[in-house]
Amino acid sequence: MGFTSKPVGRLPRATGMGDSVYTFGARSRASIIFLLGGIHLDAFNHPGETFRRYFEENGYEYEERATYDKATNTLTTNAGGCPVYYLHHIGHTCTMCGMKD
């Protein structure tokens, strides 16, 4: 899957990609950087700026976006999945997304 910084416009735009808000709480800057990648990391390193990337899949063009708010220490994104998905453990609740495993 290839990502572009601008929409290509060959396919119809996908809709319905809602935003999720992830709270970093008392995590250190280093631990947050360890968790993030791609546009999430770009947004974290440039608070208040919205980063976008586009990709084509299943006959549609998708837009992923991410914005980090330094004042509330939260990341708002429509890109799927909690940034700490690989650290979830059975029987625990994620401190970032609230998912109960």
Residue pairs with C-beta under 8 A, 6 or more apart in sequence:
1 55
1 57
2 55
3 53
3 54
3 55
4 53
4 54
4 55
5 52
5 53
5 54
6 54
7 13
7 54
7 61
7 63
8 54
8 56
8 61
9 61
10 56
10 61
11 56
11 59
11 60
11 61
12 59
12 60
12 61
13 60
13 61
13 62
13 63
14 60
14 61
14 62
14 63
17 62
17 63
17 64
17 78
18 78
19 76
19 77
19 78
20 76
20 77
20 78
20 97
21 74
21 75
21 76
22 74
22 75
22 76
22 77
22 82
22 83
22 96
22 97
23 72
23 73
23 74
23 96
24 32
24 73
24 74
24 75
24 96
25 73
25 95
25 96
27 35
32 44
33 41
33 44
35 83
35 84
35 87
36 44
36 75
36 83
38 53
38 79
39 51
39 52
39 53
39 64
39 65
39 66
39 77
39 79
40 66
40 75
40 77
40 79
40 83
42 51
42 66
43 49
43 50
43 51
43 66
43 67
43 68
43 75
43 77
44 68
44 75
46 68
47 68
47 69
47 70
48 67
48 68
48 69
48 70
49 67
50 65
50 66
50 67
51 65
51 66
51 67
52 63
52 64
52 65
53 63
53 64
54 61
54 62
54 63
54 64
55 61
55 62
55 64
56 62
63 78
64 77
64 78
64 79
65 77
65 78
65 79
66 75
66 76
66 77
66 79
67 75
67 76
67 77
68 74
68 75
68 76
69 75
69 76
75 83
82 88
82 94
82 96
82 97
82 99
83 96
84 94
84 96
84 97
88 94
88 99
88 101
89 101
90 101
91 101
92 100
92 101
93 99
93 100
93 101
94 100
94 101
